[in-house]
Amino acid sequence: MENIFTPLIDSGRITDIAGLKKAYRRIALKTHPDRAGSDRYVEDFIRLKDSFREAEEYLQQKHEKPAAVSKIEPEPDHRFLFYVALKKIDALESPYYLDKDMLEAELAEANADALRHFAAWKGRTDLFEKAMREYGQLKTEKRQNTLAQLRKPLLYQNIKPVLFNIIYYHITASGYYRMQTKRIIAPVLRLLEQREMHALKEYMELLFADLGNDPAVFG
């Protein structure tokens, strides 16, 4: 399959890395994986990232003296693959996910992938496992049958959009999702502190801090 970015480089529409990143953001938002609960759009993002990396190398070769070709395979990008695994989990947990028969097995696989890539990226297997146990408790909570409680969203429902925005910042490179996260995360962290869910709070703080870095898709 032809790389979607190289014709733009050859035609002069992309002349530098900044232009390549801008093109990625534009195309990524068109490939938005938030539809019908299908995780196949997650695979589209992996392919799009691979195309970005190939185009980045191609662009450098056009503007620099050719360097010796390395035969060493690049290390897996565990940071990016971690966010991809989280996106797959988000898609599988959607009420619109259609293949219910495969749901449990696919969720287990996606969670294992997230754990593996988080451990390779941060070296914190213990934190991820504890945070996911606490998050799992929140998923099973039900509202008390009082008017005041019925009007309040469950804590899980407050956390889910925070994670959604963090994930999408890293795979679409759109600053909109970072802005949205900054706007809504503080009350969630306060509630986690009140509930003494320290592992989940630390995990959320770690992901929030990573918003200060370039999107994972750009390395």
C-alpha positions as CSV (number, residue, x, y, z in Angstrom):
1,M,0.0,0.0,0.0
2,E,1.3,3.4,-0.9
3,N,2.4,5.7,2.0
4,I,-0.3,8.4,2.2
5,F,2.3,11.0,3.1
6,T,5.1,10.5,0.5
7,P,3.1,12.0,-2.4
8,L,2.6,15.1,-0.3
9,I,6.4,15.2,0.3
10,D,7.2,14.6,-3.4
11,S,4.8,17.4,-4.5
12,G,6.3,19.9,-2.1
13,R,3.2,20.2,0.1
14,I,5.1,18.8,3.0
15,T,8.7,20.2,3.3
16,D,9.6,19.6,7.0
17,I,8.7,17.7,10.1
18,A,6.3,20.4,11.3
19,G,4.4,20.0,8.1
20,L,4.4,16.3,8.3
21,K,3.0,16.4,11.9
22,K,0.3,18.9,10.7
23,A,-0.7,16.5,7.9
24,Y,-0.8,13.6,10.4
25,R,-3.2,15.5,12.7
26,R,-5.5,16.3,9.8
27,I,-5.6,12.7,8.5
28,A,-5.8,11.2,12.0
29,L,-8.9,13.2,12.8
30,K,-10.5,11.8,9.6
31,T,-9.6,8.3,10.8
32,H,-11.2,8.9,14.1
33,P,-11.7,5.5,15.8
34,D,-14.7,6.5,17.9
35,R,-17.5,4.8,16.0
36,A,-19.7,1.7,16.4
37,G,-17.4,0.4,19.2
38,S,-15.2,-1.3,16.6
39,D,-11.6,-1.8,17.5
40,R,-10.5,-2.1,13.8
41,Y,-10.1,1.6,13.8
42,V,-7.3,1.1,16.4
43,E,-5.4,-0.9,13.8
44,D,-5.9,2.0,11.3
45,F,-4.0,4.2,13.7
46,I,-1.1,1.7,14.1
47,R,-0.8,1.7,10.3
48,L,-1.1,5.4,10.1
49,K,1.7,5.8,12.7
50,D,3.9,3.4,10.7
51,S,3.3,5.5,7.6
52,F,4.2,8.6,9.6
53,R,7.5,7.0,10.7
54,E,8.3,5.9,7.1
55,A,7.5,9.4,5.8
56,E,9.7,11.0,8.5
57,E,12.6,8.9,7.4
58,Y,11.9,9.6,3.7
59,L,11.7,13.3,4.4
60,Q,15.0,13.3,6.2
61,Q,16.7,11.4,3.4
62,K,15.5,14.0,0.9
63,H,17.1,16.8,2.9
64,E,20.1,15.2,4.4
65,K,23.2,13.3,3.2
66,P,22.4,9.6,3.1
67,A,23.6,7.8,6.2
68,A,24.7,4.2,6.6
69,V,21.7,1.9,6.7
70,S,21.2,0.3,10.1
71,K,20.3,-3.4,10.1
72,I,19.1,-3.2,13.7
73,E,15.4,-3.5,14.1
74,P,13.8,-0.6,16.1
75,E,12.6,-1.3,19.5
76,P,8.8,-1.5,19.9
77,D,7.3,1.9,20.8
78,H,5.8,0.8,24.1
79,R,4.5,4.2,25.1
80,F,2.4,4.5,21.9
81,L,1.3,0.8,22.0
82,F,0.2,1.3,25.6
83,Y,-2.2,4.0,24.5
84,V,-3.3,1.9,21.5
85,A,-4.2,-0.9,23.9
86,L,-6.2,1.5,26.1
87,K,-8.1,2.7,23.0
88,K,-8.9,-1.0,22.2
89,I,-10.2,-1.5,25.7
90,D,-12.3,1.7,25.4
91,A,-13.8,0.4,22.1
92,L,-14.5,-3.1,23.6
93,E,-16.3,-1.6,26.6
94,S,-18.5,0.5,24.4
95,P,-22.2,-0.5,24.6
96,Y,-22.2,-0.5,20.8
97,Y,-19.6,-3.2,20.5
98,L,-21.3,-5.9,18.5
99,D,-19.3,-9.1,18.9
100,K,-20.4,-10.0,22.5
101,D,-19.2,-13.6,22.2
102,M,-15.6,-12.5,21.8
103,L,-15.8,-9.7,24.3
104,E,-14.3,-11.4,27.3
105,A,-11.4,-12.9,25.5
106,E,-10.6,-9.7,23.6
107,L,-10.7,-7.6,26.7
108,A,-8.4,-10.0,28.5
109,E,-5.9,-9.7,25.6
110,A,-6.2,-5.9,25.4
111,N,-5.6,-5.6,29.2
112,A,-2.6,-7.9,29.0
113,D,-1.2,-5.8,26.1
114,A,-1.7,-2.6,28.2
115,L,0.0,-4.1,31.2
116,R,3.0,-5.4,29.1
117,H,3.5,-2.1,27.3
118,F,3.1,0.0,30.5
119,A,5.6,-2.2,32.3
120,A,8.1,-1.8,29.5
121,W,7.5,2.0,29.3
122,K,7.3,2.8,33.0
123,G,8.5,-0.3,34.8
124,R,5.4,-0.1,37.1
125,T,3.5,-3.4,36.8
126,D,2.4,-3.1,40.4
127,L,0.8,0.3,39.8
128,F,-1.1,-0.7,36.7
129,E,-2.5,-3.8,38.4
130,K,-3.6,-2.0,41.5
131,A,-5.1,0.9,39.6
132,M,-7.0,-1.5,37.4
133,R,-8.4,-3.4,40.4
134,E,-9.6,-0.1,41.9
135,Y,-11.0,1.0,38.5
136,G,-12.8,-2.4,38.2
137,Q,-14.5,-1.7,41.6
138,L,-15.8,1.6,40.3
139,K,-17.2,-0.1,37.2
140,T,-19.4,-2.3,39.3
141,E,-20.7,0.4,41.6
142,K,-24.4,1.3,41.5
143,R,-26.1,4.5,42.6
144,Q,-28.0,4.6,45.9
145,N,-31.7,5.0,45.3
146,T,-31.9,8.6,46.5
147,L,-32.8,11.6,44.5
148,A,-29.5,13.3,45.3
149,Q,-27.5,10.3,44.2
150,L,-29.5,9.6,41.1
151,R,-28.6,13.1,39.9
152,K,-24.9,12.5,40.4
153,P,-22.8,10.7,37.8
154,L,-20.9,7.7,39.1
155,L,-17.1,8.2,39.6
156,Y,-16.5,5.7,36.8
157,Q,-18.5,7.9,34.5
158,N,-16.3,10.9,35.5
159,I,-13.1,9.0,34.9
160,K,-14.0,7.5,31.5
161,P,-14.0,10.8,29.6
162,V,-10.7,11.8,31.2
163,L,-9.1,8.6,29.9
164,F,-10.8,9.0,26.6
165,N,-9.3,12.5,26.1
166,I,-5.8,11.4,27.2
167,I,-5.8,8.4,24.8
168,Y,-7.0,10.5,21.9
169,Y,-4.4,13.2,22.4
170,H,-1.7,10.6,22.1
171,I,-3.0,8.8,19.0
172,T,-4.5,11.8,17.0
173,A,-2.0,14.4,18.2
174,S,-4.8,16.9,18.5
175,G,-4.3,19.5,21.3
176,Y,-8.0,19.7,21.7
177,Y,-8.0,16.5,23.8
178,R,-5.2,17.8,26.0
179,M,-7.2,20.9,26.6
180,Q,-10.3,18.9,27.5
181,T,-8.4,16.8,29.9
182,K,-7.0,19.8,31.8
183,R,-10.5,21.2,32.1
184,I,-12.0,18.1,33.7
185,I,-9.4,16.1,35.6
186,A,-9.1,18.1,38.9
187,P,-12.5,17.0,40.4
188,V,-11.7,13.4,39.4
189,L,-8.4,13.4,41.3
190,R,-10.1,15.0,44.3
191,L,-12.8,12.3,44.4
192,L,-10.2,9.5,44.1
193,E,-8.3,11.0,47.0
194,Q,-11.5,11.1,49.1
195,R,-12.3,7.5,48.2
196,E,-8.7,6.5,49.1
197,M,-8.1,5.0,45.7
198,H,-4.5,5.9,45.8
199,A,-3.2,3.6,43.1
200,L,-5.8,4.8,40.6
201,K,-5.1,8.4,41.5
202,E,-1.3,8.0,41.0
203,Y,-1.9,6.2,37.7
204,M,-4.2,9.0,36.5
205,E,-1.6,11.6,37.6
206,L,1.1,9.8,35.7
207,L,-1.0,9.8,32.5
208,F,-1.9,13.4,33.1
209,A,1.8,14.4,33.5
210,D,2.5,12.6,30.1
211,L,0.3,15.2,28.4
212,G,3.2,17.6,29.0
213,N,5.2,15.6,26.4
214,D,4.7,15.3,22.7
215,P,1.9,13.0,21.6
216,A,3.0,9.3,21.8
217,V,2.5,8.9,18.0
218,F,5.4,11.3,17.4
219,G,7.7,9.4,19.7
